Amino acid sequence: MILGDIDRAIGDLVSSAGPDTEIVVFSTTEMQPNATLAHLMPAIVDRMNRILGETHWTRFMRNVVKARDQHWWPLCEMLPYNENCTALRINPSVVFKDAGIEIERLRLLDQIEFLLMELRDDQTSQPVITLIDRAALQHAGTRATELPDLLVHYGAGLCPGAVRSSRLGRIEAKPPGLRPGNHAPGGFLIVVGDKLDASKVIGMQNLGPMAMSVLNGSGGLATDKSGFAGFLDPRGTTAHIKRQGEIQ
């Protein structure tokens, strides 16, 4: 919804400015390249539940009924979310010891986090989880308990066919076709005009200093690794903006 509003606003700007105007729109929203582990998460959660809930009783029952793939009394479950994160909740039917419900619950959250943070891309050995928020505990209010217990953030740009860890082993699933998007680390960039070429911008890691320099009409910018070194022009803010797409 927010991106749709941005698209419409930029469209109105381009229409109002006329065909001969050169326009650069950039955002420092830290929007990341598309990523997903959604195709792997059901199997990951199932395997976590197996490990965390394994007891002599569950092993006996699987042997008796010969249902080795049956998952007994899952401790956590997935909630609907988006392709860049997984939302998990402790199963409300899980019974904790009466004397230490919160302690046991926090211990279980710690165990789940540990298992998830161990996961690596099977090909590159790169970590696939960058951050886990405990949304239900981090926010106050009467409806905070309706938030996910864990919000699992994927690494930017990752969509592996398999992941692995020492405890969960190797888990494989066919990756989906991701939307290509127009994202770059640090924000997004949209240009309009014959002389502007967004493909020449090689990085947007330091958009914050660049944006302040443009808006303040600064006459220079220190060399950095972002690809924006030396692009500013002392003639004014308009010149700065026009030249942004000409970076080599």
C-alpha positions as CSV (number, residue, x, y, z in Angstrom):
1,M,0.0,0.0,0.0
2,I,2.8,2.4,0.9
3,L,4.8,1.6,-2.2
4,G,1.7,2.1,-4.3
5,D,1.2,5.6,-2.8
6,I,4.9,6.4,-3.6
7,D,4.5,5.2,-7.2
8,R,1.4,7.4,-7.7
9,A,3.1,10.4,-6.1
10,I,6.1,10.0,-8.4
11,G,3.8,9.6,-11.4
12,D,2.1,12.9,-10.5
13,L,5.5,14.6,-10.2
14,V,6.7,13.4,-13.6
15,S,3.4,14.4,-15.3
16,S,3.5,17.8,-13.8
17,A,7.2,18.5,-14.5
18,G,6.9,18.0,-18.2
19,P,8.8,15.9,-20.7
20,D,12.0,18.0,-20.7
21,T,12.6,17.8,-17.0
22,E,15.2,15.6,-15.4
23,I,14.1,14.1,-12.1
24,V,15.8,12.0,-9.5
25,V,13.9,10.4,-6.7
26,F,15.7,8.6,-3.9
27,S,14.8,7.2,-0.5
28,T,16.9,6.3,2.5
29,T,14.4,3.8,3.9
30,E,16.9,1.0,4.1
31,M,14.7,-1.1,1.8
32,Q,16.6,-4.3,1.1
33,P,16.8,-6.6,-2.0
34,N,14.0,-9.2,-2.0
35,A,14.7,-12.4,-0.1
36,T,12.8,-15.4,1.1
37,L,13.1,-18.7,3.0
38,A,9.4,-19.2,2.8
39,H,9.8,-22.4,0.7
40,L,12.1,-23.8,3.5
41,M,10.4,-22.6,6.6
42,P,7.7,-25.3,7.0
43,A,10.3,-28.1,7.0
44,I,12.6,-26.0,9.3
45,V,9.8,-25.5,11.8
46,D,8.8,-29.1,11.6
47,R,12.3,-30.2,12.3
48,M,12.7,-27.8,15.2
49,N,9.5,-29.1,16.7
50,R,10.8,-32.6,16.4
51,I,14.1,-31.7,18.2
52,L,12.6,-29.5,20.9
53,G,9.7,-31.8,21.6
54,E,11.5,-35.1,21.5
55,T,11.0,-37.4,24.5
56,H,11.1,-41.1,25.3
57,W,7.3,-41.1,24.9
58,T,7.3,-39.5,21.4
59,R,10.0,-41.9,20.2
60,F,8.0,-44.9,21.5
61,M,4.8,-43.7,19.8
62,R,6.5,-43.2,16.5
63,N,8.0,-46.7,16.7
64,V,4.6,-48.2,17.7
65,V,2.5,-46.5,14.9
66,K,5.4,-46.6,12.4
67,A,4.8,-42.9,11.6
68,R,8.3,-41.6,11.7
69,D,7.4,-38.4,9.9
70,Q,4.5,-37.6,12.3
71,H,5.2,-34.4,14.3
72,W,3.8,-34.7,17.8
73,W,2.5,-31.6,19.8
74,P,4.4,-28.9,18.0
75,L,5.9,-26.3,20.3
76,C,5.9,-23.5,17.8
77,E,3.8,-22.7,14.7
78,M,4.1,-20.4,11.7
79,L,1.8,-17.4,11.3
80,P,0.9,-15.7,8.0
81,Y,3.5,-12.9,7.2
82,N,5.4,-11.7,4.1
83,E,8.2,-13.1,2.0
84,N,11.0,-11.3,3.8
85,C,10.2,-12.6,7.3
86,T,8.8,-15.6,9.1
87,A,6.5,-15.0,12.1
88,L,6.4,-17.7,14.8
89,R,4.2,-18.2,17.8
90,I,4.6,-20.6,20.8
91,N,1.7,-23.0,20.5
92,P,-1.0,-21.9,23.0
93,S,-1.6,-25.6,23.9
94,V,1.9,-26.1,25.2
95,V,1.8,-26.8,28.9
96,F,4.6,-25.3,31.0
97,K,5.4,-26.0,34.7
98,D,3.0,-23.9,36.8
99,A,5.8,-22.6,39.0
100,G,7.8,-21.1,36.1
101,I,5.6,-20.5,33.1
102,E,7.5,-17.3,32.0
103,I,10.9,-18.8,32.6
104,E,10.0,-22.0,30.6
105,R,8.6,-19.9,27.9
106,L,11.7,-17.7,27.6
107,R,13.9,-20.8,27.6
108,L,11.9,-22.2,24.7
109,L,12.2,-18.9,22.8
110,D,16.0,-19.0,23.4
111,Q,16.2,-22.5,22.1
112,I,14.2,-21.7,18.9
113,E,16.4,-18.6,18.3
114,F,19.6,-20.6,18.7
115,L,18.4,-23.2,16.2
116,L,17.4,-20.6,13.6
117,M,20.6,-18.5,14.0
118,E,22.7,-21.6,13.3
119,L,21.3,-22.0,9.8
120,R,23.6,-21.4,6.9
121,D,23.2,-21.4,3.1
122,D,24.2,-24.9,2.0
123,Q,26.3,-23.6,-0.9
124,T,28.0,-20.4,0.5
125,S,27.9,-21.1,4.3
126,Q,26.5,-17.6,4.7
127,P,24.1,-17.1,7.6
128,V,20.5,-16.9,6.3
129,I,18.9,-15.3,9.4
130,T,20.1,-11.8,10.3
131,L,17.9,-10.8,13.2
132,I,15.1,-12.2,15.4
133,D,12.7,-9.8,17.1
134,R,10.5,-10.9,20.1
135,A,7.6,-8.7,19.0
136,A,5.1,-9.8,21.7
137,L,7.6,-8.9,24.4
138,Q,9.1,-5.7,22.9
139,H,5.8,-3.8,22.5
140,A,3.4,-2.7,25.2
141,G,-0.4,-2.4,25.1
142,T,-3.4,-4.6,25.5
143,R,-3.0,-6.3,22.1
144,A,0.7,-6.9,22.3
145,T,0.1,-10.6,23.1
146,E,-1.5,-10.9,19.6
147,L,1.8,-10.1,18.0
148,P,4.2,-12.9,16.9
149,D,6.5,-14.3,19.6
150,L,9.3,-14.3,17.1
151,L,9.8,-12.3,13.9
152,V,12.6,-13.9,11.9
153,H,14.3,-11.6,9.4
154,Y,16.1,-13.2,6.4
155,G,19.4,-12.1,5.0
156,A,18.9,-9.5,2.1
157,G,18.9,-11.0,-1.4
158,L,19.0,-14.6,-0.2
159,C,16.8,-17.4,-1.7
160,P,18.8,-20.6,-1.2
161,G,17.7,-24.0,-2.4
162,A,19.0,-25.6,0.8
163,V,20.1,-24.7,4.3
164,R,21.9,-26.6,6.9
165,S,23.1,-26.6,10.5
166,S,24.7,-28.9,13.0
167,R,21.5,-29.7,14.8
168,L,18.8,-29.4,12.1
169,G,20.9,-31.0,9.4
170,R,20.3,-30.3,5.7
171,I,16.9,-29.0,4.5
172,E,16.1,-28.6,0.8
173,A,13.2,-27.2,-1.2
174,K,12.8,-25.7,-4.6
175,P,13.1,-21.9,-4.4
176,P,10.4,-19.8,-5.9
177,G,10.9,-17.1,-8.6
178,L,11.5,-13.9,-6.6
179,R,10.2,-10.5,-7.8
180,P,13.3,-8.7,-9.1
181,G,12.4,-5.4,-7.5
182,N,14.3,-2.2,-7.8
183,H,15.9,-2.3,-4.4
184,A,19.5,-1.5,-3.4
185,P,21.1,-1.5,0.0
186,G,20.3,1.9,1.7
187,G,17.2,2.8,-0.3
188,F,15.8,3.0,-3.9
189,L,16.6,5.3,-6.8
190,I,14.3,6.4,-9.7
191,V,15.5,8.7,-12.5
192,V,13.7,10.4,-15.3
193,G,15.5,12.1,-18.2
194,D,17.6,11.4,-21.2
195,K,20.9,12.2,-19.5
196,L,20.3,10.2,-16.3
197,D,21.1,6.5,-16.0
198,A,20.4,4.8,-12.7
199,S,22.4,1.7,-13.7
200,K,25.6,3.8,-13.3
201,V,25.0,4.1,-9.6
202,I,27.1,1.3,-8.2
203,G,26.0,1.5,-4.6
204,M,23.7,3.3,-2.2
205,Q,25.2,2.4,1.2
206,N,25.7,6.0,2.2
207,L,22.6,7.7,1.0
208,G,22.1,9.6,4.2
209,P,25.2,11.9,3.8
210,M,24.5,12.2,0.1
211,A,20.9,13.3,0.7
212,M,22.0,15.9,3.3
213,S,24.6,17.3,0.9
214,V,22.1,17.6,-1.9
215,L,19.4,19.2,0.2
216,N,21.8,21.7,1.8
217,G,23.4,22.6,-1.5
218,S,26.9,21.6,-0.3
219,G,29.8,22.1,-2.7
220,G,31.5,18.8,-2.2
221,L,31.3,15.3,-0.7
222,A,34.2,13.3,0.7
223,T,35.2,10.2,-1.2
224,D,33.6,7.0,0.1
225,K,32.8,3.5,-1.1
226,S,29.2,4.2,-2.0
227,G,29.8,5.2,-5.7
228,F,28.7,8.9,-5.0
229,A,32.2,10.3,-4.6
230,G,32.8,13.7,-6.4
231,F,29.4,14.0,-8.0
232,L,28.4,17.3,-6.5
233,D,28.5,20.5,-8.4
234,P,28.9,23.9,-6.8
235,R,26.3,25.5,-9.0
236,G,23.4,24.6,-6.8
237,T,21.0,21.9,-5.7
238,T,19.4,21.6,-9.1
239,A,22.7,20.9,-10.7
240,H,23.5,18.3,-8.0
241,I,20.3,16.4,-8.7
242,K,20.8,16.4,-12.4
243,R,24.3,15.0,-12.1
244,Q,23.4,12.2,-9.7
245,G,22.7,9.7,-12.5
246,E,26.0,10.6,-14.3
247,I,28.2,8.8,-11.8
248,Q,30.7,6.5,-13.3
